Amino acid sequence: MYHKAIFIERLRGISKIELSDFKDVNLFVGRNNCGKTTVLEALFMITGLSNPKIPITLNQFRIVPTK
């Protein structure tokens, strides 16, 4: 699926951001805790809008297994 732009508002640590001009390959670079994963999760949620299990799947990705 190809997105031309994405607008994210009030998602986790992002208050408001608009990203546009996506290419075939995009690279998100930044310091720790700046919102890179939040952008990827937003794209994941947009891709599966008709799937009500998307938030559950995202939460399962965040669970860190303990030994």
N, CA, C and O atoms as a MOPAC input file, in Angstrom:
PM7 MOZYME 1SCF
protein

 N      0.84900 1    -1.17000 1     0.00000 1
 C      0.00000 1     0.00000 1     0.00000 1
 C      0.89500 1     1.23300 1     0.00000 1
 O      1.88800 1     1.28000 1     0.72600 1
 N      0.55800 1     2.20800 1    -0.79100 1
 C      1.35200 1     3.41400 1    -0.94200 1
 C      0.60800 1     4.60100 1    -0.34100 1
 O     -0.55700 1     4.83600 1    -0.66100 1
 N      1.27200 1     5.33500 1     0.51500 1
 C      0.68600 1     6.53400 1     1.12900 1
 C      1.43100 1     7.75700 1     0.61200 1
 O      2.66000 1     7.75600 1     0.54000 1
 N      0.69700 1     8.78900 1     0.25700 1
 C      1.31900 1    10.03600 1    -0.19300 1
 C      1.65900 1    10.93800 1     0.98400 1
 O      2.65100 1    11.66600 1     0.95100 1
 N      0.83500 1    10.88800 1     2.01900 1
 C      1.05200 1    11.72500 1     3.20200 1
 C      0.34300 1    11.08500 1     4.38500 1
 O     -0.56300 1    10.26900 1     4.21700 1
 N      0.77000 1    11.47000 1     5.58700 1
 C      0.11900 1    10.99800 1     6.79800 1
 C      0.09600 1    12.15200 1     7.79200 1
 O      1.06700 1    12.89600 1     7.92700 1
 N     -1.02400 1    12.28600 1     8.48000 1
 C     -1.18600 1    13.31100 1     9.51900 1
 C     -1.48900 1    12.58200 1    10.81900 1
 O     -2.46500 1    11.83700 1    10.90100 1
 N     -0.66400 1    12.79300 1    11.83000 1
 C     -0.83800 1    12.13700 1    13.12500 1
 C     -1.10800 1    13.21500 1    14.16400 1
 O     -0.39400 1    14.21500 1    14.23600 1
 N     -2.13800 1    13.00400 1    14.95900 1
 C     -2.47300 1    13.95200 1    16.01600 1
 C     -2.82500 1    13.19100 1    17.28600 1
 O     -3.65200 1    12.27900 1    17.26200 1
 N     -2.19400 1    13.56900 1    18.39600 1
 C     -2.42600 1    13.01000 1    19.73200 1
 C     -2.30800 1    11.48900 1    19.75800 1
 O     -3.24300 1    10.79600 1    20.15900 1
 N     -1.17500 1    10.98100 1    19.33500 1
 C     -0.89700 1     9.55000 1    19.40700 1
 C      0.39400 1     9.36800 1    20.17700 1
 O      1.45400 1     9.81900 1    19.74200 1
 N      0.30600 1     8.71000 1    21.31500 1
 C      1.43800 1     8.48900 1    22.20500 1
 C      2.18800 1     9.79600 1    22.45000 1
 O      1.59800 1    10.71900 1    23.01000 1
 N      3.44000 1     9.92100 1    22.06700 1
 C      4.21800 1    11.12500 1    22.35700 1
 C      4.12400 1    12.21300 1    21.30300 1
 O      4.74700 1    13.26500 1    21.44800 1
 N      3.36400 1    11.98000 1    20.25400 1
 C      3.25600 1    12.96200 1    19.16300 1
 C      1.99000 1    13.78600 1    19.35500 1
 O      0.88500 1    13.24600 1    19.39200 1
 N      2.16300 1    15.10100 1    19.47700 1
 C      0.98200 1    15.95300 1    19.60000 1
 C      0.37700 1    16.24400 1    18.22400 1
 O     -0.84000 1    16.18000 1    18.05000 1
 N      1.23800 1    16.56400 1    17.24600 1
 C      0.74400 1    16.80600 1    15.88600 1
 C      1.92400 1    16.77000 1    14.93100 1
 O      2.95100 1    17.39900 1    15.18200 1
 N      1.77800 1    16.03500 1    13.83400 1
 C      2.83200 1    15.97700 1    12.80500 1
 C      2.20100 1    15.61600 1    11.46500 1
 O      1.25100 1    14.83600 1    11.40300 1
 N      2.73700 1    16.18700 1    10.40700 1
 C      2.31300 1    15.82500 1     9.05300 1
 C      3.55800 1    15.43500 1     8.26000 1
 O      4.51800 1    16.20000 1     8.17200 1
 N      3.52700 1    14.25200 1     7.69400 1
 C      4.62200 1    13.75900 1     6.86900 1
 C      4.09600 1    13.59500 1     5.44700 1
 O      3.01600 1    13.04400 1     5.23700 1
 N      4.86000 1    14.07200 1     4.48200 1
 C      4.41500 1    13.95400 1     3.09200 1
 C      5.59400 1    13.60700 1     2.20200 1
 O      6.73900 1    13.53200 1     2.64900 1
 N      5.28900 1    13.39900 1     0.94500 1
 C      6.30000 1    13.10300 1    -0.06900 1
 C      7.02800 1    11.78600 1     0.20700 1
 O      8.25300 1    11.71100 1     0.12000 1
 N      6.25400 1    10.74900 1     0.54100 1
 C      6.84000 1     9.43100 1     0.74200 1
 C      7.36400 1     8.88700 1    -0.58100 1
 O      6.79700 1     9.15800 1    -1.64000 1
 N      8.42700 1     8.13300 1    -0.51700 1
 C      9.02300 1     7.49500 1    -1.69200 1
 C      8.83900 1     5.98400 1    -1.57800 1
 O      8.17800 1     5.51100 1    -0.65300 1
 N      9.41000 1     5.22800 1    -2.50200 1
 C      9.32100 1     3.76600 1    -2.43800 1
 C      9.99800 1     3.21700 1    -1.19000 1
 O      9.52900 1     2.24200 1    -0.60300 1
 N     11.09300 1     3.83600 1    -0.78700 1
 C     11.80500 1     3.45300 1     0.42800 1
 C     11.98400 1     4.70700 1     1.27300 1
 O     12.44000 1     5.73700 1     0.77700 1
 N     11.62200 1     4.61700 1     2.55400 1
 C     11.73100 1     5.75000 1     3.46300 1
 C     12.50600 1     5.31900 1     4.69400 1
 O     12.39000 1     4.17800 1     5.14100 1
 N     13.28800 1     6.22400 1     5.23700 1
 C     14.11300 1     5.94100 1     6.40100 1
 C     13.79300 1     6.96300 1     7.48700 1
 O     13.89800 1     8.17000 1     7.27000 1
 N     13.40100 1     6.46300 1     8.65700 1
 C     13.13700 1     7.32200 1     9.80200 1
 C     14.33400 1     7.24600 1    10.73600 1
 O     14.67800 1     6.17500 1    11.23500 1
 N     14.96200 1     8.38700 1    10.96800 1
 C     16.16100 1     8.45600 1    11.79900 1
 C     15.93800 1     9.49900 1    12.87800 1
 O     15.35000 1    10.55200 1    12.63000 1
 N     16.41300 1     9.19700 1    14.07900 1
 C     16.30600 1    10.16400 1    15.15800 1
 C     16.79700 1     9.58300 1    16.46600 1
 O     17.12900 1     8.40100 1    16.55500 1
 N     16.83900 1    10.42000 1    17.46500 1
 C     17.27900 1    10.00900 1    18.77900 1
 C     16.24900 1     9.07500 1    19.41000 1
 O     15.12400 1     8.94700 1    18.92500 1
 N     16.64900 1     8.43800 1    20.48100 1
 C     15.72700 1     7.57700 1    21.22100 1
 C     14.54500 1     8.39000 1    21.73300 1
 O     14.68600 1     9.55100 1    22.11800 1
 N     13.38000 1     7.75500 1    21.72900 1
 C     12.16200 1     8.34400 1    22.29700 1
 C     11.73900 1     9.63500 1    21.58200 1
 O     11.26300 1    10.56900 1    22.22700 1
 N     11.90900 1     9.69200 1    20.25600 1
 C     11.48700 1    10.88700 1    19.52700 1
 C     10.23700 1    10.63800 1    18.67900 1
 O      9.69500 1    11.58000 1    18.10200 1
 N      9.76200 1     9.36700 1    18.59300 1
 C      8.50700 1     9.09900 1    17.90100 1
 C      8.61400 1     8.27100 1    16.63500 1
 O      7.62700 1     8.14100 1    15.91100 1
 N      9.77600 1     7.70900 1    16.34300 1
 C      9.92500 1     6.90600 1    15.12000 1
 C      8.97500 1     5.71100 1    15.12900 1
 O      8.29400 1     5.45000 1    14.13800 1
 N      8.92800 1     4.99700 1    16.22900 1
 C      8.05100 1     3.82100 1    16.32600 1
 C      6.58700 1     4.23800 1    16.28200 1
 O      5.75900 1     3.51500 1    15.72800 1
 N      6.25700 1     5.37800 1    16.84900 1
 C      4.87800 1     5.86500 1    16.82100 1
 C      4.42000 1     6.12400 1    15.38900 1
 O      3.27500 1     5.83200 1    15.04400 1
 N      5.29800 1     6.66700 1    14.56000 1
 C      4.96200 1     6.89200 1    13.15200 1
 C      4.69900 1     5.55100 1    12.46200 1
 O      3.73400 1     5.42000 1    11.70900 1
 N      5.54500 1     4.56700 1    12.71300 1
 C      5.35900 1     3.24500 1    12.10500 1
 C      4.07000 1     2.58600 1    12.60000 1
 O      3.36400 1     1.94200 1    11.82300 1
 N      3.76200 1     2.74300 1    13.88800 1
 C      2.51000 1     2.18700 1    14.41400 1
 C      1.29800 1     2.87800 1    13.79300 1
 O      0.29100 1     2.22700 1    13.51600 1
 N      1.38500 1     4.17500 1    13.57300 1
 C      0.28400 1     4.89200 1    12.92300 1
 C      0.06500 1     4.37600 1    11.50700 1
 O     -1.07600 1     4.17700 1    11.08800 1
 N      1.14200 1     4.16100 1    10.77300 1
 C      1.01500 1     3.59300 1     9.42300 1
 C      0.40600 1     2.19600 1     9.47900 1
 O     -0.41800 1     1.83900 1     8.63700 1
 N      0.80900 1     1.41100 1    10.46600 1
 C      0.26600 1     0.06100 1    10.64800 1
 C     -1.24300 1     0.12200 1    10.92100 1
 O     -2.01100 1    -0.66800 1    10.37000 1
 N     -1.66200 1     1.07000 1    11.78100 1
 C     -3.09000 1     1.20500 1    12.09100 1
 C     -3.89400 1     1.67400 1    10.88300 1
 O     -5.00700 1     1.19800 1    10.65800 1
 N     -3.34300 1     2.60000 1    10.10700 1
 C     -4.04200 1     3.09500 1     8.91600 1
 C     -4.23100 1     1.97800 1     7.89600 1
 O     -5.27200 1     1.88900 1     7.24500 1
 N     -3.22000 1     1.13200 1     7.76300 1
 C     -3.27500 1     0.04800 1     6.79000 1
 C     -4.37200 1    -0.95400 1     7.12100 1
 O     -4.94900 1    -1.56200 1     6.21900 1
 N     -4.66300 1    -1.13200 1     8.40600 1
 C     -5.66600 1    -2.11800 1     8.80800 1
 C     -6.89900 1    -1.51300 1     9.43700 1
 O     -7.39600 1    -2.03300 1    10.43600 1
 N     -7.40900 1    -0.42200 1     8.87700 1
 C     -8.55400 1     0.26700 1     9.46700 1
 C     -9.77700 1    -0.63600 1     9.65900 1
 O    -10.54400 1    -0.43800 1    10.60100 1
 N     -9.96300 1    -1.60400 1     8.79600 1
 C    -11.14700 1    -2.45500 1     8.89400 1
 C    -10.95400 1    -3.61200 1     9.87700 1
 O    -11.88100 1    -4.38800 1    10.10900 1
 N     -9.75200 1    -3.73100 1    10.45700 1
 C     -9.46000 1    -4.82200 1    11.38400 1
 C     -9.53500 1    -4.32000 1    12.82200 1
 O     -8.67800 1    -3.54000 1    13.23800 1
 N    -10.54200 1    -4.74700 1    13.59800 1
 C    -10.67900 1    -4.26000 1    14.97500 1
 C     -9.61400 1    -4.80700 1    15.92800 1
 O     -9.51700 1    -4.34400 1    17.06500 1
 N     -8.82300 1    -5.77000 1    15.49300 1
 C     -7.79500 1    -6.34900 1    16.36600 1
 C     -6.45500 1    -5.61500 1    16.27500 1
 O     -5.49900 1    -6.00900 1    16.94400 1
 N     -6.36700 1    -4.57700 1    15.47900 1
 C     -5.10200 1    -3.85200 1    15.30700 1
 C     -4.55800 1    -3.32100 1    16.64000 1
 O     -3.37700 1    -3.53100 1    16.91600 1
 N     -5.36100 1    -2.63900 1    17.48900 1
 C     -4.79200 1    -2.15900 1    18.76100 1
 C     -4.27900 1    -3.29000 1    19.65300 1
 O     -3.28000 1    -3.11600 1    20.35100 1
 N     -4.93600 1    -4.42400 1    19.63900 1
 C     -4.48700 1    -5.57500 1    20.43400 1
 C     -3.15000 1    -6.08100 1    19.89700 1
 O     -2.24500 1    -6.39600 1    20.67000 1
 N     -3.03000 1    -6.15700 1    18.58700 1
 C     -1.78300 1    -6.61000 1    17.97500 1
 C     -0.63500 1    -5.66400 1    18.32200 1
 O      0.46900 1    -6.11700 1    18.62500 1
 N     -0.88300 1    -4.35500 1    18.28000 1
 C      0.15900 1    -3.39500 1    18.63600 1
 C      0.61200 1    -3.57000 1    20.07700 1
 O      1.80700 1    -3.50200 1    20.36500 1
 N     -0.32000 1    -3.79300 1    20.97300 1
 C      0.03500 1    -3.99600 1    22.37600 1
 C      0.83800 1    -5.27600 1    22.56200 1
 O      1.72300 1    -5.32900 1    23.41600 1
 N      0.54600 1    -6.29700 1    21.78600 1
 C      1.31300 1    -7.54200 1    21.88400 1
 C      2.74500 1    -7.33900 1    21.39900 1
 O      3.66000 1    -7.98300 1    21.91200 1
 N      2.95900 1    -6.45900 1    20.42000 1
 C      4.30900 1    -6.15400 1    19.96000 1
 C      5.13400 1    -5.50200 1    21.06700 1
 O      6.34800 1    -5.69700 1    21.13100 1
 N      4.48400 1    -4.73100 1    21.93600 1
 C      5.17600 1    -3.99900 1    22.98600 1
 C      5.55700 1    -4.86600 1    24.17900 1
 O      6.41000 1    -4.46800 1    24.97300 1
 N      4.95900 1    -6.01900 1    24.32500 1
 C      5.24400 1    -6.87600 1    25.46100 1
 C      6.64800 1    -7.45100 1    25.31800 1
 O      6.98800 1    -8.07100 1    24.31100 1
 N      7.44500 1    -7.22800 1    26.34700 1
 C      8.81800 1    -7.73700 1    26.34300 1
 C      8.84600 1    -9.02300 1    27.15000 1
 O      8.49600 1    -9.02000 1    28.33000 1
 N      9.26000 1   -10.12500 1    26.52900 1
 C      9.28800 1   -11.38800 1    27.27300 1
 C     10.34200 1   -11.34800 1    28.38400 1
 O     11.43700 1   -10.81600 1    28.20000 1
 N      9.99600 1   -11.90900 1    29.51500 1
 C     10.93400 1   -11.98200 1    30.63400 1
 C     11.41600 1   -13.40600 1    30.80600 1
 O     10.71800 1   -14.35600 1    30.45200 1
 N     12.60300 1   -13.54900 1    31.34600 1
 C     13.16500 1   -14.88500 1    31.54200 1
 C     12.85900 1   -15.40100 1    32.92300 1
 O     13.25600 1   -16.51400 1    33.26700 1

